[in-house]
Amino acid sequence: MTHTVSPIGFVRSCFKEKFAIPRQPQLAPAARGVLELVAPFDQGNAVQGLEQVSHVWLLFLFHQALEDKPRLKVRPPRLGGNKSMGVFATRATHRPNGIGQSVVKLERVEAGRLWLSGIDLLDGTPVLDIKPYVPYADIIGSASNAIASAAPELIPVQWTDAALLQARDHATRLEEPLVELIEQCLAQDPRPAYQTPTAEREYGAQFWDLDVRWHYPQPGLIRVLEVVPAER
Ligand code: SAM
């Protein structure tokens, strides 16, 4: 059986590239975006009642990881990228139907627009459905997962004086919690686990319309070097 699905909207996100996006929602509460609904869901009727809900499940397409050939085993970054697992035992982006799911905080509801935080979604992500989070059914106190038993360990994030000033200026311009966003995302240590960082090696990622560059002055410590307008 095949069945066609079409997006009910698209996410405008602080994340403009996959690198440095947290591996799950809620890990960076300052990660914000807007879900822009498309017709006919852009009318107030479709979201009526959602203002009574604090969090929603988003079902979405990993549109930048779609593949023709299904994978049975994947190598999740969380396991260092060198151990393979059955695809259904992981939350990897390479999936049979390319479907992702994230619980995100609903900050504000407008006709045609949902303001979100705590997202792990790339800019432009097509959303297939929205469902309210239902605490009595969705919280399972006895649940366990020995593969992903705890949130990733955080590492300290420091700033050069110049980078912090740049981030504060852009935060004011964007009216976004940019310093917190950068700290929360970099503290997850987005570097591929197989790479041993040297102090000379610089890393970068785009948040909003900004290029953020950082390095590891020593293993397990990040220092943000600059926050400048993105060239792309
Ligand atoms: N919470 C979701 C889930 O469990 O289905 C996503 C988990 S997945 C491990 C999270 C990663 O997906 C992020 O770190 C980001 O790099 C990637 N990602 C987010 N949106 C994407 C998109 N539209 N296309 C491809 N990759 C995406």
Boltz pocket constraint, residues with backbone or C-beta under 6 A from the ligand:
constraints:
  - pocket:
      binder: B
      contacts: [[A, 17], [A, 18], [A, 19], [A, 20], [A, 21], [A, 22], [A, 23], [A, 24], [A, 25], [A, 61], [A, 62], [A, 63], [A, 64], [A, 65], [A, 91], [A, 92], [A, 93], [A, 99], [A, 100], [A, 101], [A, 102], [A, 103], [A, 120], [A, 121], [A, 122], [A, 123], [A, 124], [A, 125], [A, 126]]
      max_distance: 6.0
